[in-house]
Amino acid sequence: MSQMPRQAALPKCPSCAEPVEPGDLFCGACGYDLSVVPAPPQDHPTLPMTGAAAPGNGTERPAPWPADPAPAPEADPPGPGAGGTPPHGQEPEDERSAGSGVRFDRPAEPDEYPLQAPDPRLAAPAAAARLCVACRTGRVDDDGYCENCGHAQPRERDHLERETGPVAAVSDRGLRHHRNEDAFAVGHTTLPDGTPAALAIVCDGVSSATRPDAASLAASRAAGDTLLAALPRGTHPQAAMHEAIVAAAHAVNALADEPATAREHAPHQNAPACTIVGAVVTSGLLVVGWVGDSRVYWVPTDRTAPPARLTEDDSWAAQMVAAGLMSEAEAYADERAHAITGWLGADAYELEPHTACFRPDRPGAVVVCTDGLWNYAETAQEMSEVVPPDAATRPLHGARVLVGHALDGGGHDNVTVAVLPFPAPPQGAGSA
């Protein structure tokens, strides 16, 4: 970078002593505000203490102890390069600095340098506002909604996918809901005898409750962690599933623990709630557990064998069918069909975890899902028709296909699907 030639009378920055151009408002080196002119400090020059030769005329002379120099004229700014007559015993700067490069007229260095207050005119520009993904013109507020069209912006939970070992799950917000109130947990471990085990938990938040998304997330995490801890200890998978549902219930109940003053200010709010369904597969055992209306389906790889639904809904429609008051088609066509009679939450009437144990005689795929999927494939036969033939060996692909089927059908609800192969493959044998 080129530099301008240094001028003897060029003004200096009072802060860093760098040259400044006439008319500059700020120092180009340190940003000092040149419009504020501080009072010139007392000049305390550094004096030579030895009899070294001054390189100006080539002669040697002792360095005397001079009298205190007169203060610099008011017109000259303090610091190096100040104009005026040099102090007694010193030679002009241009003669002494020609060869030595040592400056003798600098003021004493302070122990601390005060920082200049930031100039509001130099404040950094504000971060660019987020634009709505729908209308592309409105600004997105702090709550994640467009101020122009009101469209909810994508959130982290709007679409989630996870594959771990032989099991995979996909969750999607759907096409009608403003947020995803489903949650899942998947994992795999080994039993004490070294045989593999895979698990999946799917939870559906109750939309009429407060914070259903928090309820489903807390329940799925608690249940998944409980299974991963209990199975390696040798707990029977069916007993472990029962423990997992109870742990999930406690986690959801804890969300309702809030100060009484908070409930007084929001009396219309009720306790967070969700449903839960889960499956554990081992080398020869399939265990399911549930509370609510999320389901587990069994789809054999050999499609000539019959598929099966392995859970019974805790819902108004299921009660009508069980009591013989309505046929299944009539009950599920009623507008009250999806009113659940069992859920996890502090205001649940009674916690009754359902568990069941099966021993399939052939390989297949286990589908764990919310009603966001089975609304579009209700019967076991309908579900088997939309499950890909290679779902047991490609669980993530299978879960994606099933979520796509629900979205293509209308996507009226959040949809979450987990796919597990049966029997559980050995450790390290993931999806193809």
N, C-alpha and C positions, 0 to 999 in steps of 0.2 A: 504494500500500500504506500503510495507517495505521501510525502509530508511537506507542509508549507515551511519555508525558511523562517527561522526564529528571529523575531525583531526585538531589539533591546527594550523598546518602550511598550511592548505588547502587554495589555492588562493581564493579571493573573487571577485565578479562582481563589477566593479567600479560604476555601476548604481544603483543596488538594494542590493548589499552586500551579495547576496546569494552565497554559495560555488559553485565553478566551477571545473571541472576536468582538469587536465593538457592536453593540446592539443585541448580543446574546442574552436571553432571559435565564438560561440554565447552562450549567457547566456540562460540556459534552463528555467529560471523563467520569464525574461522580454525581451529576444530576443536581448539584447545589443550586438553590434559587438565588440568582445574582441580583434580584430586585431588593433583597434584604442585605444591607451593607452593615456588617458588625463593626463595632468600634475597634480600631487597631490596637492590638496588645502591645505591652512594653517589649522592646526589642532586647533580647538577651543573646548576643552572638557567642558562638563557640570560638575560643581563642587557642592558638597553638601553644603548647606547653614545652616544646623542645626548640633547640636552635637549628632546626632543619632549614636548608636553603629554600628560599622561595624561588620558584622556577621562572620568575618574571624577567630578571636581569642577569641571572647567572652568578650573582655574588652571594656570599654567605654573610648573614648577620644574625646576632642573637635575637630571640623573640622576647621583647620586653613585656612587662606587665603594664598594659596601658590603662589609662583612666577610663571610667565608665563612658561608653560612647553616648553621644547625644541621641535622643529618640528620633526615629525616622520621621520625616516630614509628613504632615497629615495627608498630603496629596498622593503619597506613595503607599500602595498596599503593603502590608507586612509580608515577611517570608522571603524566600530566595529570589534573587533578581531584583530586589527593590532598588529604586533609584536613590540618588543623593550621594553625599560624600561618604566614603568608607570610613569605619572607625579608625582611631589612631593606632598605628602599628600594623595595619593591614593594607594590602594593595588592592587596587580595583579588581573586581571579579573577572573582567575579561582578560587581565594579565595573569592572575593566579591560576585560573582554571584551564588555561590553554593546554597544559601538559599533565597536570596531576590528576584531574578529575575529582578532586576533593573540594567540597564546599565548606567554607569557614563562617559563613554568615547566616546559617540556618538557626531558627529559634530552637530552644530546648524541646525535645520530643515529650509530649505529655504521656502519663501512664495509661490513660484511657482516652479513646476518641469518642465523643458523643455522636450518636446516630441522628441524622436529620429526620424530622417528622415527615411522613409521606405526603406528597403534594396531592391534593384531591384531583387536580387536573391531570395527573399521571396515573390515576387508578386504572387497574386492569379492566378491560371490558367484561361485562356480564356474560355468563355462559349462554350459548344459543339455546333458545326454547325448543322443546320437543314438539314436533308436528304430528298431528293425528294420522294414523295409518289408514283411516277410512276416507276422510274428506281432504286430507293433505293441506289444509289451510288453517285449521284451528289449533290453538296452543293446548298442550296437555297440562292439566293442573297436577298438584301434588298427590291427589288421590288416584291418578291414573285415568281420568276421563277427559274427553275433548270438551273445551269450553265453547266450541262452535256447534258441533252436532251431538255432543253427549255420548259419543261412542267410547266404550271401555277399551283401553289399550291392552295389547298382549301382556300377560303376566307369565312368570316362570312356570306356574303350574297349569297353564293353558294346554300345554302338550308335553307330556313326559314319557320317556322310554327308558327302560333299563333291562339289561340282560346280565345275569350272573350264573355262571355254570350252565346247567341244563334248563333253567327256568327264565322266563322273560315276561314283562308286563308293559302295557301301553295305556296311558290315560289321556283323555282329550276333553276339552271344555264343551264340545258340541257346538251346534249352530244357533242355539236359542238362548243359552244361559250367559250371563255376563261374567261368570267366574266358574272355575272348576272346584266343586265341593267334594270330589272323590279323592282318595289317596290309596296307596298300595305299599306293600313291602314284600320283597322277594329275597331268597337266600338259599344257600345249600350248606350242608355240614356232613359229618359222619357220626354214626352211632358208635357206642363203645366197642362193638365187634368189628368195626372198620367198614361196615356197609354204608353206602351213600344215602343221603336223605335230602330232598328238596322241598321247599315250602313257598307258599304264596298267601298273602293276606290282602283282601280288598275291602275297603270301607267306603260307604256312601253317606255323605252328610245329609241330615234331615233339613230340608230347605225352610221349613216353617219354624225351625229353632234358631236361636242366636248363635252366630259363629259356627256354622256347620262345617266350614272348611277346616277350622282349627280342631274340631272334634274328630273328623276323619283322619287328619294327620296324626294327632296324638294317639288315637286308637291303633292305627296301623303300625306305628313305630313301637308301641308298647308290646303289641302282640308278636311282631316279628322278633324283637329282642328276646322275649320270653321263650319262644320256640328255639331260637339259636342257642340259648343257654341251657334249656332243659333237655333237649334231645341228646347232646353229647354226654350228659350225665347218666344216661340210661333210662330216663323217664319214658314210659310207654307213649307213643305218639298220640294216642287218644287222650290220655291224661294230660299230656303237654298241651294239646289243643284247648282243653278245658281251662288250664291255667292261663293260657294266652288270652282267651276271651275275658276272663276275670280281670287280668292285668289291664286289658284295654278298657274295660268298664271303669276301673279305678282312675285311669288316666283321663277319661272324659269327665268323670265326676269332679276331678280336681279343677277343671276349667270353670266350674260353677262357683268355686270358692272365691268370693269377692267381698269387699266391705259392705256392710248393710247400707251405708250411705250411697254406694253406687247403685244398689237396687232401688233405693228410694227415688233417685233421679231418673231412673229408667224402668218404671214398673211394668212396662209393656214387654220387656225382654224376658225370655225364658231360658232354661238351661241348654247349653250346647248338647247336641245329640247326633248319633250316626248309627248306621247298621254295620255289621261285620260278617264276613265269610272268609273261610280259609281252607287250605288243603295241605296235607303233608304226604309225600310219596316216598316210599323206600323201595327196596328190591322186590318186595312181595306184598306190601301193604299200602292201602290208600285210606287216609283218614280225612274227614271233613268236619267242619264246625261252623256254626252260624248263629246269628241273632238278627232278625229282620227279613228283608225280601231279596237280598243279593243271593246268587245261586252258584252251584257247581254242577257241571255237566261232564259226563263220561262219554268220550267218542272213540271207539276202537279203531285201530289202524285198518283192520279188515272191515270195510263198510258193509259187508253182508251180515255182520253181527249187529245186534240191536244196540243203539246208544241208550243212555239213561240220564235222567235228572236225579241228582243225589241229595238234594235239599228240599225242604218244604217251607214255603213262605210263612213268615209271621205277618199275615195281612188279613184284611177283611174278606177278600175274595177266597183265600184258602180256608178260612173259618166257615164260610158259607158252603163251600164244597164238602168240607169234612163233616159238616152237620147234615148233609144231604138236602139242604134247602135250595140249592141251585146247581146247575151243571157247571163244569169248568168254563165252558164257552160263555155261558150267561154271566157268571160271576166276574170274569175278567173283562167283559164288555161293559160292566157297570162303572159309573164314574167314581164309585167308592172303592174300586178294586185295589188300588195302590195305597190305601190307608193302612199303615203298618200297625201291628199290635205288639210288637217287640222291638226294642232298640236299646242302645247304650246311652246313658245319660242320667243326670242326677234326678230327673223327674220321671224316670222309667218306673212303671208299676212294680215290676219284679224282674230280676235278672234270671233268665232261664237259658243258659248256654246249651245249644243242641250239638251233639257230636255223633258221628257214625263212622263205622269201620268197614271197609270192603277189601276183598281179595280177588281182584280181576284175574281171569284165567288167560288173558292175552294182552299184548301191548296196545297202547293207545295214547290218547292225549286227554288231559284233564283241563277243562276250561273253567276258570273262576272269574265271575263277572258281576257287574251291577245291572240294574234293570235298564240302564241306558243301552245295553246290548240286547238283552233277552226280550225287550219290547219288540224287536224286529226279528227275533228267532226264538219264539216262546217254547215250543215243544222240543223234546230231545231230538226228534227226527229233523225238524227245521234247523236246529243248531248243527247237526252233523252234516247237513248239506252245505253250510257256509264255512265250516272249518276246513282249511286246506288239507289235502291228503298227507303232506309232509310236516304237519304241525308238530308232531312229536320230535322230529329231528331238527326242525327250524322254528323253535318257539317264538322268537321275536318276529319273524315273518308272519307266523300264524296270528299273533296278537295284532299286528298291523292290519292284516286283512280283515279281521273281525271288527276292529274299530272303524275301518273304512266302510264296512257293510252297514254299520249303524249310522254313519254320517250320510251315506248315500240314501238311506231310508228316511232321512229327515233330521237326524241329530237333535231331537227335541230335548234331550237330557245329557248330562255329563255321561261319558262312557269310559269304563275302565275294564280291561281284560288282562288276565294272566294265564299263561299256558305252561303246563308242566308235562313232561313225558312220563309214561308209566311203562315198565318199572324205571326207577331212577338209575341213570347210567353211572358208571364208575366215575370217581373224581377225575377231573381233567378232560372229560368227554363232553364238551359243550356242543352248541348247535353248529351245524355245518355251514 
